[in-house]
Amino acid sequence: MSRWLILLAGLLPLSAWADAARDTRILHYQARDLGAAEGVSSARLSLLRWQPDTGFVPIPFQIDPIGEADMVWFAESGLDADGDPERFTGADRLLFRARDLGGRAPADAVPAKGALLVELVLDDDAAQPGYLYLAQDDPRRHPGRYVDHDIDTGITRTASYRLDVDPDNELNWRYLGYHTYEGEGSIIDTLKMRMSGGFMSRRARMTLDNTNLRPRLAGHRNGPLRSVMHLETRVVLGGIPVMRLHVQAHRYPDHYEAHSYARVPGLYRSTLRDPEVSVSIDGNAQYGAVVRTARSGSLSGLVDGRMDDEERALVERGLTTDESWILFDSQQGFALLADLVVPPALSDIPLGLVYQDDAHLEVKPEQFPGQLPNLGYALRGWPPEQELRFAVRLLFDRSLADGTHPAEYAAARTRVPTLVVNDRRAISDRRESAATPPHH
């Protein structure tokens, strides 16, 4: 077992706040919501939990600077930074794992070095509140890592899954395996991203896919809780460059996210008819899998290589930006919950369900024949704002727990605990005052 996995295994019993076997959420909060921690140099911050037998101990955490379009900031991306990227300000994110929360420290407890800034109280409704403590100038850092991403080979390993992608094109997925999956080979064929529209008319329609949308790497951060790649591609239709598309790929311990952003020039909006952007996952011979959605009700799709009336009705019901989750259960020890996240300006854009169950249909790019199934989202039309922005989350699991309703499962996987921030500076200030001899 590699050193990073040994460190990861040592973290598993840290907290009884949540079901350690099933709660894999990475929580993240903005600097502006974290009281006295905002404005501090990011390098001087640390995250601690309380252990009654040993006092304050460090846990793995990550701070990412956030810039324009709510994306992780990289100087090479050309997007604007939100303030000083070296300081924890504004929309900058603090990340930690839900199951690393601890109990509450005594009111007079302080770390051996540095000073406490704030106490974070997280109430999840489904369990007892959990506590963490942001400190300044405590030099300790937990060495554990939850994500091992080799950008040169395109291989990602965590305790739960392995993902292999083309290192020269992040959109081309080659293999996905999950630790409890009982099927053969890769779970997926590939990831598919497509942009299409009629150039000047609906009939003269052009489509760009993974092959045309070849992204260029413009930044990379490999942290203990997520790896972030910033990719940039210039969208060219009919030989005319129409916009620059930014895509960020986020790898987490148990899920993957793709964040997309583009400024849409007025000329492009006026000349392109019926535009559509789709993101989907093509399954690899997932016969017997069951698909449900936020709007499916009693309907479900059974993957068998042919579309039936119930599956066509599922597609017809579609999705909305308020009801966007898709649940895929392989029935072989792997489940995938997909969720679409859009800003308020995109909330009215028509959203379609991509669902193809066809053993013979070819939709390139692909490694294996058929769409079994091809599953995802299609955004149709332009939002009223001059930008296109959305994120697709793909959350991995072994299955739904017995008796769990799909909607309840989706809510539990995407739930964000209520946060209360209590100032703890006064305690540390009193300790420092007591340690300083009086002046005569």
Beta strands, then each sheet from edge to edge (+ up, - down):
strand 1: 26-30
strand 2: 45-51
strand 3: 55-58
strand 4: 62-64
strand 5: 93-97
strand 6: 115-123
strand 7: 130-136
strand 8: 148-150
strand 9: 155-157
strand 10: 161-166
strand 11: 169-178
strand 12: 188-199
strand 13: 205-208
strand 14: 216-222
strand 15: 227-237
strand 16: 240-251
strand 17: 255-263
strand 18: 272-283
strand 19: 290-293
strand 20: 301-302
strand 21: 326-329
strand 22: 335-341
strand 23: 351-358
strand 24: 371-380
strand 25: 387-397
strand 26: 418-423
sheet 1: 1+ 5- 4+
sheet 2: 3+ 2- 7+ 6- 26+
sheet 3: 8+ 9- 10+ 11-
sheet 4: 13+ 12- 18+ 24- 23+
sheet 5: 14+ 15- 16+ 17- 25+ 22- 21+ 19- 20+
end
